Amino acid sequence: MIKLDIVNAVLAKLEGAGVSRVKAEQAVETVFESLKNGMGRTQRIELRRFGVFTVKPRKTGIGRNPRTGEEVNIPPGKAVRFKPGKELQGLEG
């Protein structure tokens, strides 16, 4: 699934409401920007019945270049974690 599929789902859901494709794209983009901005400030984002996004610090480490075998320092950073809600946990893949 890509962003366009989400926009099309919004359009299908609001078909009789007179929502244009441009407005649906803007709405989807606004939601994604809000999520990205919240994660950028390392905020916990909880979407009820869907799941929780958290940003956790990642430790520095030492990796290895698979081609040369040379050791490479991996700088500390941040990692986004997702914990699915109860409704998503019940899905069978």
N, C-alpha and C positions, 0 to 999 in steps of 0.2 A: 504494500500500500504506500502510495506517495501522497504528497500534499494535495495534488489535484484531485485524488480520490476523495479526500476529506471535503474539499470545496464542493465537489459534485454531490456528496452525501448531504451537505448543508442545503444545497439548492433543492434536492429532492424532498427533503424534510419540510422545507418552507415554500414549496411550489406554489401554493395558493396565496401566499402573503405578498407577492409582488417584489420579492428580493431579487436584485440583479446579480449576475455573475461577479461583477466588480465589487459589489457590497459584500457578497459571500467571501470573496478572496480577501478583502480587507478585514473582515471579522476573523477569519482563520489566521491571517498573518498577525493580527493584534493579539490573539491568544498565545501564539507561539512566541512573540516578542516579550509578552508579559512573563511567560515561563522562563525564557532565557534571561531576562533581567533579574528575576527573583533568584535564579540559580547563580547568576554572576555576583550577587550580594550574599551568596551562601545561605540563602533562606531555605527553610523546609517548605515544600509545596505539597499540600495535601488535597487530593481530589477525591472526595467521598465516593465510595463504591467503585473507584478505579484503582487508586494507589497513591503512594507517597514518593516524591523525588527528594533526595537529600544530596548535598555536596560534602564530600569528606576529603580531608587532606591526604595526599599520597606521599609516602616516605621516599627519600632518595634511595637509589640502589645502584647496583652494578649489573649491567647486561652484557651480552656477548653478540658481536656482529656475526651472523650465521655464515657469511661468505669467507671472512678472514679469520674468525675465531678470536679477534681482538676484543679486549674488554672495553666497555663503554660506560661512562658514568651517566646515570639517568637522573635528571634533576627532580626535586620535589615538585609536586603539582596538586591539582584537584581532580577528583573523580566523581562523576555523577552516579548515584546508586538509585535503583528503583525497586520498591517493595510493592508487589501487587496487592490490591484489596481483595476482600473475600469473594466478590463476584468474578474477578479474573482468575483467582486460584482454582475456581471450580470448572474452568474451561478445559476441555480435553483437546489436545492437539492432534 
